[in-house]
Amino acid sequence: MNLLFSIDNNFFEQLKTTLFSIRVNTPHTFFRVFVLQKQKFDWDNAFRKFCATLNMRYEPLIIGSNGFKHAPISKRYPETIYYRLLAQDYLPEDVQKILYLDADILCINDISPLYALEIKHYLYAAASHSQLTNLTTVVNKVRLQNYEVEQYYNSGVLLINVARTRKQIKRRDIYRFIYKKRSTLLLPDQDILNSLYGSQIYPIPDQIYNFDARKSLTYEMLSNGTWDLNWIIKNTVFLHFCGKEKPWEENNKGKFTALYKHYAHLASRNSTTD
């Protein structure tokens, strides 16, 4: 399986935790781990060794000067968030499908069914959080003026049909959109994804593949009590720690923080015993 990440130099430990959780829950698979990055990381060699202990092969993808000069950039939304949109330009030719994940994601079940999903007629498979708040979907349709698209998809989990994106996604279209709409982009990479390619995204259930860890009570209410903690542990594949508060922060008291820190501890122990 091919995995894709796009991070800066500060997400070494978080990326290790995500990968370790994937290995624990998908144990009998060899992974190629591609990481989009502006320049070579300080921890390149250490990460390569860590991946090797998990039967994974680390393959850095160096972006260099990439042309996102007009893109909105902030502490919360660094330049790296845009790289996933052009991943097909940097991936080796033999890669036809890849699973992109944010590095604030924890895997708690087997990812194989998602990776095996047939999406040959789509660019991506992704989940929407619109069931958590219908107002967000309506506001985004008005803001982005893409009324024909039913959902607003989260870009944190993307199964990418690389063969198709190579043919259809053009760098100039993305640059042109950023330049034209840069003053209205609130969630920049997601706005681009949904505005330009929302009609070519295959929907997958967020309660399984992109569970917003902040909203566990909302999920339980939506399902009339079915999607409780027991159900999540048995069925959810990816817990996504969306928003500003992150589970690796010292004083975070979220519902799944202890679970995240347990995986982080095991990942750290695995790397120190190399």
JOTA-V295581 format. One record per run of one state. SS is the DSSP state (A for helix, B for strand, O for the rest). FROM is the first residue (numbers start at 1). TO is the last residue. If there is no record, write none. Layout:
BEGIN
ss:SS from:FROM to:TO
ss:SS from:FROM to:TO
END
This chain:
BEGIN
ss:O from:1 to:1
ss:B from:2 to:6
ss:O from:7 to:11
ss:A from:12 to:25
ss:O from:26 to:30
ss:B from:31 to:37
ss:O from:38 to:43
ss:A from:44 to:53
ss:O from:54 to:55
ss:B from:56 to:62
ss:O from:63 to:78
ss:A from:79 to:89
ss:O from:90 to:96
ss:B from:97 to:101
ss:O from:102 to:104
ss:B from:105 to:107
ss:O from:108 to:111
ss:A from:112 to:115
ss:O from:116 to:123
ss:B from:124 to:128
ss:O from:129 to:129
ss:A from:130 to:132
ss:O from:133 to:133
ss:A from:134 to:144
ss:O from:145 to:152
ss:B from:153 to:153
ss:O from:154 to:156
ss:B from:157 to:161
ss:A from:162 to:168
ss:O from:169 to:170
ss:A from:171 to:181
ss:O from:182 to:187
ss:A from:188 to:200
ss:B from:201 to:204
ss:O from:205 to:205
ss:A from:206 to:209
ss:O from:210 to:210
ss:B from:211 to:212
ss:A from:213 to:222
ss:O from:223 to:228
ss:A from:229 to:235
ss:O from:236 to:237
ss:B from:238 to:240
ss:O from:241 to:256
ss:A from:257 to:272
ss:O from:273 to:274
END
